[in-house]
Each structure stands twice: as C-alpha cells, then as structure tokens.
Amino acid sequence: MSVATRSPLMLSLARYFAVSARPDQAARFVTSLFELVVSLALAGGTVRYLRRAVTTAAA
C-alpha cells in the first residue's frame, strides 16, 4: 500500500464510498470523519502554539 492511499483524506474517501454501498457502516464513517476533523484541529492548534512560542522566545 502506498503512502497516498494511507493518508487520512484517502481513507475517509474510501470509507465514504464504502458507506454508499453499505449503509450499515454509516456510524463508523461518521466516527472516522469526526476523528479526522479533531486531529486536523489539534494539529493546527499545535502549529499555532509552537509558532507563538518560537517568536516569543526569539524576541
């Protein structure tokens, strides 16, 4: 499996199309989508925090 197919975005898309074929998997898809959004928000917040810490330390 290549790196591109293991990315969170590609996995979410794959789950979306799997849910289209199997509606019983909808709860799992919603959970994985929520996890993706939360992880992106945490990553963005961490980057902002680190940038502030670095610029404060440099000043």
ABEGO torsion letter per residue (X at the ends): XBAAAABAAAAAAAAAAAAAABAAAAAAAAAAAAAAAAAAAAAAAAAAAAAAAAAAAAX
